[in-house]
């Protein structure tokens, strides 16, 4: 699945049609908004750093 499936497209006549996976993009945006509002967004880099530190100490 490509990212372009999430976003609306313009036809040659200028009309806009939604991508086939737009419902997934809406769900993602909704969940991200909730996380941002509750200030619980986790930076994936932090998790990666902790994982790598743990792997290096083993």
N, CA, C, O and CB atoms as a CASP TS submission, in Angstrom:
PFRMAT TS
TARGET T0000
AUTHOR 0000-0000-0000
METHOD Language model
MODEL 1
PARENT N/A
ATOM      1  N   UNK     1       0.847  -1.153   0.000  1.00  0.00           N
ATOM      2  CA  UNK     1       0.000   0.000   0.000  1.00  0.00           C
ATOM      3  C   UNK     1       0.908   1.235   0.000  1.00  0.00           C
ATOM      4  O   UNK     1       1.811   1.347   0.828  1.00  0.00           O
ATOM      5  CB  UNK     1      -0.972  -0.013   1.219  1.00  0.00           C
ATOM      6  N   UNK     2       0.668   2.132  -0.907  1.00  0.00           N
ATOM      7  CA  UNK     2       1.471   3.352  -0.983  1.00  0.00           C
ATOM      8  C   UNK     2       0.816   4.465  -0.172  1.00  0.00           C
ATOM      9  O   UNK     2      -0.377   4.410   0.127  1.00  0.00           O
ATOM     10  CB  UNK     2       1.656   3.793  -2.450  1.00  0.00           C
ATOM     11  N   UNK     3       1.605   5.469   0.177  1.00  0.00           N
ATOM     12  CA  UNK     3       1.057   6.603   0.930  1.00  0.00           C
ATOM     13  C   UNK     3       0.003   7.349   0.134  1.00  0.00           C
ATOM     14  O   UNK     3      -0.903   7.945   0.716  1.00  0.00           O
ATOM     15  CB  UNK     3       2.169   7.561   1.330  1.00  0.00           C
ATOM     16  N   UNK     4       0.106   7.326  -1.185  1.00  0.00           N
ATOM     17  CA  UNK     4      -0.837   8.096  -1.988  1.00  0.00           C
ATOM     18  C   UNK     4      -2.259   7.587  -1.849  1.00  0.00           C
ATOM     19  O   UNK     4      -3.200   8.320  -2.153  1.00  0.00           O
ATOM     20  CB  UNK     4      -0.427   8.066  -3.439  1.00  0.00           C
ATOM     21  N   UNK     5      -2.442   6.364  -1.401  1.00  0.00           N
ATOM     22  CA  UNK     5      -3.783   5.827  -1.196  1.00  0.00           C
ATOM     23  C   UNK     5      -4.518   6.477  -0.045  1.00  0.00           C
ATOM     24  O   UNK     5      -5.733   6.322   0.078  1.00  0.00           O
ATOM     25  CB  UNK     5      -3.708   4.358  -0.965  1.00  0.00           C
ATOM     26  N   UNK     6      -3.801   7.204   0.806  1.00  0.00           N
ATOM     27  CA  UNK     6      -4.415   7.847   1.958  1.00  0.00           C
ATOM     28  C   UNK     6      -4.950   9.237   1.650  1.00  0.00           C
ATOM     29  O   UNK     6      -5.782   9.758   2.394  1.00  0.00           O
ATOM     30  CB  UNK     6      -3.425   7.931   3.075  1.00  0.00           C
ATOM     31  N   UNK     7      -4.490   9.836   0.580  1.00  0.00           N
ATOM     32  CA  UNK     7      -4.779  11.235   0.335  1.00  0.00           C
ATOM     33  C   UNK     7      -5.713  11.427  -0.851  1.00  0.00           C
ATOM     34  O   UNK     7      -5.738  10.602  -1.764  1.00  0.00           O
ATOM     35  CB  UNK     7      -3.499  11.993   0.108  1.00  0.00           C
ATOM     36  N   UNK     8      -6.492  12.528  -0.841  1.00  0.00           N
ATOM     37  CA  UNK     8      -7.388  12.799  -1.960  1.00  0.00           C
ATOM     38  C   UNK     8      -6.613  13.102  -3.241  1.00  0.00           C
ATOM     39  O   UNK     8      -5.476  13.571  -3.206  1.00  0.00           O
ATOM     40  CB  UNK     8      -8.312  13.963  -1.623  1.00  0.00           C
ATOM     41  N   UNK     9      -7.253  12.823  -4.356  1.00  0.00           N
ATOM     42  CA  UNK     9      -6.641  13.050  -5.666  1.00  0.00           C
ATOM     43  C   UNK     9      -7.528  14.001  -6.468  1.00  0.00           C
ATOM     44  O   UNK     9      -8.737  14.083  -6.250  1.00  0.00           O
ATOM     45  CB  UNK     9      -6.433  11.701  -6.433  1.00  0.00           C
ATOM     46  N   UNK    10      -6.908  14.708  -7.390  1.00  0.00           N
ATOM     47  CA  UNK    10      -7.682  15.547  -8.297  1.00  0.00           C
ATOM     48  C   UNK    10      -7.744  14.869  -9.651  1.00  0.00           C
ATOM     49  O   UNK    10      -6.725  14.461 -10.207  1.00  0.00           O
ATOM     50  CB  UNK    10      -7.067  16.968  -8.416  1.00  0.00           C
ATOM     51  N   UNK    11      -8.955  14.756 -10.172  1.00  0.00           N
ATOM     52  CA  UNK    11      -9.129  14.221 -11.514  1.00  0.00           C
ATOM     53  C   UNK    11      -8.783  15.303 -12.528  1.00  0.00           C
ATOM     54  O   UNK    11      -8.571  16.459 -12.163  1.00  0.00           O
ATOM     55  CB  UNK    11     -10.577  13.707 -11.727  1.00  0.00           C
ATOM     56  N   UNK    12      -8.728  14.931 -13.776  1.00  0.00           N
ATOM     57  CA  UNK    12      -8.389  15.872 -14.835  1.00  0.00           C
ATOM     58  C   UNK    12      -9.320  17.064 -14.910  1.00  0.00           C
ATOM     59  O   UNK    12      -8.907  18.153 -15.310  1.00  0.00           O
ATOM     60  CB  UNK    12      -8.388  15.173 -16.142  1.00  0.00           C
ATOM     61  N   UNK    13     -10.580  16.866 -14.527  1.00  0.00           N
ATOM     62  CA  UNK    13     -11.540  17.968 -14.586  1.00  0.00           C
ATOM     63  C   UNK    13     -11.562  18.804 -13.304  1.00  0.00           C
ATOM     64  O   UNK    13     -12.379  19.716 -13.172  1.00  0.00           O
ATOM     65  CB  UNK    13     -12.925  17.424 -14.860  1.00  0.00           C
ATOM     66  N   UNK    14     -10.666  18.496 -12.359  1.00  0.00           N
ATOM     67  CA  UNK    14     -10.553  19.289 -11.145  1.00  0.00           C
ATOM     68  C   UNK    14     -11.371  18.778  -9.970  1.00  0.00           C
ATOM     69  O   UNK    14     -11.250  19.303  -8.864  1.00  0.00           O
ATOM     70  CB  UNK    14     -10.951  20.671 -11.434  1.00  0.00           C
ATOM     71  N   UNK    15     -12.199  17.764 -10.187  1.00  0.00           N
ATOM     72  CA  UNK    15     -12.961  17.221  -9.069  1.00  0.00           C
ATOM     73  C   UNK    15     -12.045  16.401  -8.166  1.00  0.00           C
ATOM     74  O   UNK    15     -11.081  15.790  -8.626  1.00  0.00           O
ATOM     75  CB  UNK    15     -14.138  16.358  -9.575  1.00  0.00           C
ATOM     76  N   UNK    16     -12.359  16.400  -6.897  1.00  0.00           N
ATOM     77  CA  UNK    16     -11.528  15.705  -5.918  1.00  0.00           C
ATOM     78  C   UNK    16     -12.195  14.386  -5.550  1.00  0.00           C
ATOM     79  O   UNK    16     -13.391  14.336  -5.263  1.00  0.00           O
ATOM     80  CB  UNK    16     -11.299  16.583  -4.652  1.00  0.00           C
ATOM     81  N   UNK    17     -11.404  13.326  -5.565  1.00  0.00           N
ATOM     82  CA  UNK    17     -11.901  12.028  -5.101  1.00  0.00           C
ATOM     83  C   UNK    17     -10.956  11.534  -4.026  1.00  0.00           C
ATOM     84  O   UNK    17      -9.742  11.724  -4.099  1.00  0.00           O
ATOM     85  CB  UNK    17     -12.014  10.991  -6.277  1.00  0.00           C
ATOM     86  N   UNK    18     -11.540  10.898  -3.030  1.00  0.00           N
ATOM     87  CA  UNK    18     -10.734  10.439  -1.905  1.00  0.00           C
ATOM     88  C   UNK    18      -9.965   9.186  -2.265  1.00  0.00           C
ATOM     89  O   UNK    18     -10.397   8.397  -3.106  1.00  0.00           O
ATOM     90  CB  UNK    18     -11.610  10.184  -0.687  1.00  0.00           C
ATOM     91  N   UNK    19      -8.816   9.007  -1.617  1.00  0.00           N
ATOM     92  CA  UNK    19      -8.024   7.809  -1.812  1.00  0.00           C
ATOM     93  C   UNK    19      -8.746   6.601  -1.237  1.00  0.00           C
ATOM     94  O   UNK    19      -9.618   6.757  -0.383  1.00  0.00           O
ATOM     95  CB  UNK    19      -6.644   7.964  -1.173  1.00  0.00           C
ATOM     96  N   UNK    20      -8.401   5.402  -1.688  1.00  0.00           N
ATOM     97  CA  UNK    20      -9.103   4.201  -1.243  1.00  0.00           C
ATOM     98  C   UNK    20      -8.893   3.877   0.237  1.00  0.00           C
ATOM     99  O   UNK    20      -9.683   3.132   0.817  1.00  0.00           O
ATOM    100  CB  UNK    20      -8.664   3.035  -2.069  1.00  0.00           C
ATOM    101  N   UNK    21      -7.857   4.415   0.850  1.00  0.00           N
ATOM    102  CA  UNK    21      -7.583   4.132   2.255  1.00  0.00           C
ATOM    103  C   UNK    21      -7.765   5.364   3.126  1.00  0.00           C
ATOM    104  O   UNK    21      -7.180   5.447   4.206  1.00  0.00           O
ATOM    105  CB  UNK    21      -6.175   3.592   2.416  1.00  0.00           C
ATOM    106  N   UNK    22      -8.558   6.313   2.678  1.00  0.00           N
ATOM    107  CA  UNK    22      -8.746   7.564   3.412  1.00  0.00           C
ATOM    108  C   UNK    22      -9.278   7.311   4.819  1.00  0.00           C
ATOM    109  O   UNK    22      -8.950   8.051   5.746  1.00  0.00           O
ATOM    110  CB  UNK    22      -9.699   8.484   2.654  1.00  0.00           C
ATOM    111  N   UNK    23     -10.095   6.274   4.989  1.00  0.00           N
ATOM    112  CA  UNK    23     -10.631   5.978   6.321  1.00  0.00           C
ATOM    113  C   UNK    23      -9.505   5.651   7.306  1.00  0.00           C
ATOM    114  O   UNK    23      -9.605   5.966   8.491  1.00  0.00           O
ATOM    115  CB  UNK    23     -11.629   4.804   6.250  1.00  0.00           C
ATOM    116  N   UNK    24      -8.438   5.023   6.817  1.00  0.00           N
ATOM    117  CA  UNK    24      -7.299   4.722   7.687  1.00  0.00           C
ATOM    118  C   UNK    24      -6.547   5.996   8.059  1.00  0.00           C
ATOM    119  O   UNK    24      -6.089   6.150   9.191  1.00  0.00           O
ATOM    120  CB  UNK    24      -6.348   3.726   7.002  1.00  0.00           C
ATOM    121  N   UNK    25      -6.426   6.902   7.100  1.00  0.00           N
ATOM    122  CA  UNK    25      -5.758   8.175   7.373  1.00  0.00           C
ATOM    123  C   UNK    25      -6.547   8.977   8.403  1.00  0.00           C
ATOM    124  O   UNK    25      -5.960   9.599   9.289  1.00  0.00           O
ATOM    125  CB  UNK    25      -5.590   8.991   6.073  1.00  0.00           C
ATOM    126  N   UNK    26      -7.872   8.965   8.292  1.00  0.00           N
ATOM    127  CA  UNK    26      -8.697   9.679   9.269  1.00  0.00           C
ATOM    128  C   UNK    26      -8.526   9.084  10.668  1.00  0.00           C
ATOM    129  O   UNK    26      -8.410   9.817  11.650  1.00  0.00           O
ATOM    130  CB  UNK    26     -10.180   9.636   8.853  1.00  0.00           C
ATOM    131  N   UNK    27      -8.511   7.754  10.751  1.00  0.00           N
ATOM    132  CA  UNK    27      -8.331   7.094  12.045  1.00  0.00           C
ATOM    133  C   UNK    27      -6.960   7.428  12.634  1.00  0.00           C
ATOM    134  O   UNK    27      -6.847   7.697  13.830  1.00  0.00           O
ATOM    135  CB  UNK    27      -8.492   5.565  11.899  1.00  0.00           C
ATOM    136  N   UNK    28      -5.925   7.413  11.804  1.00  0.00           N
ATOM    137  CA  UNK    28      -4.579   7.766  12.260  1.00  0.00           C
ATOM    138  C   UNK    28      -4.548   9.201  12.767  1.00  0.00           C
ATOM    139  O   UNK    28      -4.007   9.467  13.840  1.00  0.00           O
ATOM    140  CB  UNK    28      -3.555   7.579  11.125  1.00  0.00           C
ATOM    141  N   UNK    29      -5.129  10.136  11.999  1.00  0.00           N
ATOM    142  CA  UNK    29      -5.154  11.541  12.408  1.00  0.00           C
ATOM    143  C   UNK    29      -5.907  11.718  13.722  1.00  0.00           C
ATOM    144  O   UNK    29      -5.494  12.503  14.575  1.00  0.00           O
ATOM    145  CB  UNK    29      -5.793  12.404  11.316  1.00  0.00           C
ATOM    146  N   UNK    30      -7.018  10.987  13.887  1.00  0.00           N
ATOM    147  CA  UNK    30      -7.814  11.077  15.108  1.00  0.00           C
ATOM    148  C   UNK    30      -7.000  10.606  16.315  1.00  0.00           C
ATOM    149  O   UNK    30      -6.976  11.272  17.350  1.00  0.00           O
ATOM    150  CB  UNK    30      -9.104  10.244  14.974  1.00  0.00           C
ATOM    151  N   UNK    31      -6.341   9.464  16.179  1.00  0.00           N
ATOM    152  CA  UNK    31      -5.551   8.927  17.292  1.00  0.00           C
ATOM    153  C   UNK    31      -4.362   9.822  17.624  1.00  0.00           C
ATOM    154  O   UNK    31      -4.044  10.030  18.795  1.00  0.00           O
ATOM    155  CB  UNK    31      -5.060   7.520  16.959  1.00  0.00           C
ATOM    156  N   UNK    32      -3.710  10.348  16.600  1.00  0.00           N
ATOM    157  CA  UNK    32      -2.566  11.230  16.821  1.00  0.00           C
ATOM    158  C   UNK    32      -2.987  12.506  17.536  1.00  0.00           C
ATOM    159  O   UNK    32      -2.275  12.997  18.411  1.00  0.00           O
ATOM    160  CB  UNK    32      -1.891  11.572  15.493  1.00  0.00           C
ATOM    161  N   UNK    33      -4.145  13.040  17.163  1.00  0.00           N
ATOM    162  CA  UNK    33      -4.657  14.247  17.813  1.00  0.00           C
ATOM    163  C   UNK    33      -4.901  13.990  19.298  1.00  0.00           C
ATOM    164  O   UNK    33      -4.558  14.821  20.139  1.00  0.00           O
ATOM    165  CB  UNK    33      -5.956  14.721  17.131  1.00  0.00           C
ATOM    166  N   UNK    34      -5.493  12.842  19.619  1.00  0.00           N
ATOM    167  CA  UNK    34      -5.749  12.495  21.021  1.00  0.00           C
ATOM    168  C   UNK    34      -4.438  12.384  21.793  1.00  0.00           C
ATOM    169  O   UNK    34      -4.331  12.883  22.913  1.00  0.00           O
ATOM    170  CB  UNK    34      -6.538  11.172  21.119  1.00  0.00           C
ATOM    171  N   UNK    35      -3.445  11.732  21.200  1.00  0.00           N
ATOM    172  CA  UNK    35      -2.147  11.592  21.865  1.00  0.00           C
ATOM    173  C   UNK    35      -1.479  12.940  22.083  1.00  0.00           C
ATOM    174  O   UNK    35      -0.911  13.197  23.144  1.00  0.00           O
ATOM    175  CB  UNK    35      -1.232  10.688  21.051  1.00  0.00           C
ATOM    176  N   UNK    36      -1.550  13.793  21.076  1.00  0.00           N
ATOM    177  CA  UNK    36      -0.925  15.119  21.206  1.00  0.00           C
ATOM    178  C   UNK    36      -1.610  15.946  22.284  1.00  0.00           C
ATOM    179  O   UNK    36      -0.952  16.641  23.059  1.00  0.00           O
ATOM    180  CB  UNK    36      -0.969  15.869  19.866  1.00  0.00           C
ATOM    181  N   UNK    37      -2.947  15.866  22.328  1.00  0.00           N
ATOM    182  CA  UNK    37      -3.681  16.639  23.328  1.00  0.00           C
ATOM    183  C   UNK    37      -3.389  16.149  24.742  1.00  0.00           C
ATOM    184  O   UNK    37      -3.377  16.941  25.685  1.00  0.00           O
ATOM    185  CB  UNK    37      -5.178  16.567  23.054  1.00  0.00           C
ATOM    186  N   UNK    38      -3.156  14.863  24.889  1.00  0.00           N
ATOM    187  CA  UNK    38      -2.853  14.319  26.215  1.00  0.00           C
ATOM    188  C   UNK    38      -1.354  14.358  26.509  1.00  0.00           C
ATOM    189  O   UNK    38      -0.914  13.958  27.587  1.00  0.00           O
ATOM    190  CB  UNK    38      -3.369  12.883  26.329  1.00  0.00           C
ATOM    191  N   UNK    39      -0.581  14.839  25.546  1.00  0.00           N
ATOM    192  CA  UNK    39       0.877  14.964  25.666  1.00  0.00           C
ATOM    193  C   UNK    39       1.555  13.630  25.974  1.00  0.00           C
ATOM    194  O   UNK    39       2.489  13.566  26.773  1.00  0.00           O
ATOM    195  CB  UNK    39       1.223  15.971  26.752  1.00  0.00           C
ATOM    196  N   UNK    40       1.075  12.569  25.331  1.00  0.00           N
ATOM    197  CA  UNK    40       1.673  11.250  25.544  1.00  0.00           C
ATOM    198  C   UNK    40       2.308  10.705  24.273  1.00  0.00           C
ATOM    199  O   UNK    40       2.520   9.498  24.153  1.00  0.00           O
ATOM    200  CB  UNK    40       0.625  10.273  26.054  1.00  0.00           C
ATOM    201  N   UNK    41       2.609  11.573  23.336  1.00  0.00           N
ATOM    202  CA  UNK    41       3.249  11.125  22.103  1.00  0.00           C
ATOM    203  C   UNK    41       4.675  10.695  22.439  1.00  0.00           C
ATOM    204  O   UNK    41       5.455  11.459  23.007  1.00  0.00           O
ATOM    205  CB  UNK    41       3.238  12.252  21.009  1.00  0.00           C
ATOM    206  N   UNK    42       4.988   9.479  22.081  1.00  0.00           N
ATOM    207  CA  UNK    42       6.305   8.925  22.365  1.00  0.00           C
ATOM    208  C   UNK    42       7.174   9.081  21.123  1.00  0.00           C
ATOM    209  O   UNK    42       6.772   8.732  20.013  1.00  0.00           O
ATOM    210  CB  UNK    42       6.207   7.430  22.797  1.00  0.00           C
ATOM    211  N   UNK    43       8.361   9.606  21.333  1.00  0.00           N
ATOM    212  CA  UNK    43       9.299   9.740  20.225  1.00  0.00           C
ATOM    213  C   UNK    43       9.896   8.361  19.954  1.00  0.00           C
ATOM    214  O   UNK    43      10.531   7.790  20.842  1.00  0.00           O
ATOM    215  CB  UNK    43      10.420  10.799  20.543  1.00  0.00           C
ATOM    216  N   UNK    44       9.712   7.811  18.757  1.00  0.00           N
ATOM    217  CA  UNK    44      10.226   6.468  18.479  1.00  0.00           C
ATOM    218  C   UNK    44      11.746   6.381  18.587  1.00  0.00           C
ATOM    219  O   UNK    44      12.292   5.299  18.801  1.00  0.00           O
ATOM    220  CB  UNK    44       9.796   6.031  17.099  1.00  0.00           C
ATOM    221  N   UNK    45      12.420   7.496  18.443  1.00  0.00           N
ATOM    222  CA  UNK    45      13.881   7.481  18.576  1.00  0.00           C
ATOM    223  C   UNK    45      14.296   7.146  20.000  1.00  0.00           C
ATOM    224  O   UNK    45      15.294   6.458  20.213  1.00  0.00           O
ATOM    225  CB  UNK    45      14.472   8.834  18.163  1.00  0.00           C
ATOM    226  N   UNK    46      13.527   7.635  20.984  1.00  0.00           N
ATOM    227  CA  UNK    46      13.840   7.321  22.379  1.00  0.00           C
ATOM    228  C   UNK    46      13.747   5.822  22.629  1.00  0.00           C
ATOM    229  O   UNK    46      14.610   5.243  23.289  1.00  0.00           O
ATOM    230  CB  UNK    46      12.895   8.075  23.327  1.00  0.00           C
ATOM    231  N   UNK    47      12.706   5.199  22.106  1.00  0.00           N
ATOM    232  CA  UNK    47      12.542   3.755  22.274  1.00  0.00           C
ATOM    233  C   UNK    47      13.674   3.006  21.583  1.00  0.00           C
ATOM    234  O   UNK    47      14.170   2.007  22.105  1.00  0.00           O
ATOM    235  CB  UNK    47      11.180   3.293  21.718  1.00  0.00           C
ATOM    236  N   UNK    48      14.082   3.482  20.419  1.00  0.00           N
ATOM    237  CA  UNK    48      15.171   2.829  19.693  1.00  0.00           C
ATOM    238  C   UNK    48      16.486   2.955  20.468  1.00  0.00           C
ATOM    239  O   UNK    48      17.250   1.994  20.552  1.00  0.00           O
ATOM    240  CB  UNK    48      15.321   3.438  18.282  1.00  0.00           C
ATOM    241  N   UNK    49      16.745   4.120  21.025  1.00  0.00           N
ATOM    242  CA  UNK    49      17.972   4.328  21.796  1.00  0.00           C
ATOM    243  C   UNK    49      18.005   3.385  22.996  1.00  0.00           C
ATOM    244  O   UNK    49      19.031   2.762  23.269  1.00  0.00           O
ATOM    245  CB  UNK    49      18.083   5.798  22.263  1.00  0.00           C
ATOM    246  N   UNK    50      16.887   3.280  23.712  1.00  0.00           N
ATOM    247  CA  UNK    50      16.831   2.389  24.870  1.00  0.00           C
ATOM    248  C   UNK    50      17.031   0.937  24.461  1.00  0.00           C
ATOM    249  O   UNK    50      17.715   0.183  25.154  1.00  0.00           O
ATOM    250  CB  UNK    50      15.499   2.547  25.598  1.00  0.00           C
ATOM    251  N   UNK    51      16.437   0.541  23.339  1.00  0.00           N
ATOM    252  CA  UNK    51      16.588  -0.830  22.854  1.00  0.00           C
ATOM    253  C   UNK    51      18.040  -1.118  22.503  1.00  0.00           C
ATOM    254  O   UNK    51      18.567  -2.174  22.851  1.00  0.00           O
ATOM    255  CB  UNK    51      15.690  -1.074  21.634  1.00  0.00           C
ATOM    256  N   UNK    52      18.689  -0.184  21.816  1.00  0.00           N
ATOM    257  CA  UNK    52      20.084  -0.378  21.431  1.00  0.00           C
ATOM    258  C   UNK    52      21.006  -0.409  22.650  1.00  0.00           C
ATOM    259  O   UNK    52      21.961  -1.185  22.689  1.00  0.00           O
ATOM    260  CB  UNK    52      20.524   0.727  20.475  1.00  0.00           C
ATOM    261  N   UNK    53      20.720   0.431  23.638  1.00  0.00           N
ATOM    262  CA  UNK    53      21.517   0.403  24.867  1.00  0.00           C
ATOM    263  C   UNK    53      21.405  -0.957  25.547  1.00  0.00           C
ATOM    264  O   UNK    53      22.399  -1.520  26.004  1.00  0.00           O
ATOM    265  CB  UNK    53      21.068   1.520  25.831  1.00  0.00           C
ATOM    266  N   UNK    54      20.185  -1.474  25.606  1.00  0.00           N
ATOM    267  CA  UNK    54      19.965  -2.778  26.246  1.00  0.00           C
ATOM    268  C   UNK    54      20.674  -3.887  25.479  1.00  0.00           C
ATOM    269  O   UNK    54      21.239  -4.798  26.084  1.00  0.00           O
ATOM    270  CB  UNK    54      18.461  -3.086  26.343  1.00  0.00           C
ATOM    271  N   UNK    55      20.647  -3.815  24.163  1.00  0.00           N
ATOM    272  CA  UNK    55      21.317  -4.832  23.346  1.00  0.00           C
ATOM    273  C   UNK    55      22.828  -4.782  23.536  1.00  0.00           C
ATOM    274  O   UNK    55      23.486  -5.823  23.542  1.00  0.00           O
ATOM    275  CB  UNK    55      20.968  -4.643  21.865  1.00  0.00           C
ATOM    276  N   UNK    56      23.378  -3.597  23.689  1.00  0.00           N
ATOM    277  CA  UNK    56      24.826  -3.447  23.828  1.00  0.00           C
ATOM    278  C   UNK    56      25.338  -3.871  25.197  1.00  0.00           C
ATOM    279  O   UNK    56      26.514  -4.209  25.336  1.00  0.00           O
ATOM    280  CB  UNK    56      25.217  -2.019  23.569  1.00  0.00           C
ATOM    281  N   UNK    57      24.485  -3.860  26.202  1.00  0.00           N
ATOM    282  CA  UNK    57      24.924  -4.263  27.534  1.00  0.00           C
ATOM    283  C   UNK    57      24.828  -5.770  27.743  1.00  0.00           C
ATOM    284  O   UNK    57      25.360  -6.290  28.723  1.00  0.00           O
ATOM    285  CB  UNK    57      24.106  -3.550  28.586  1.00  0.00           C
ATOM    286  N   UNK    58      24.171  -6.464  26.852  1.00  0.00           N
ATOM    287  CA  UNK    58      24.038  -7.932  26.986  1.00  0.00           C
ATOM    288  C   UNK    58      25.276  -8.666  26.579  1.00  0.00           C
ATOM    289  O   UNK    58      25.313  -9.895  26.637  1.00  0.00           O
ATOM    290  CB  UNK    58      22.888  -8.435  26.165  1.00  0.00           C
TER
END
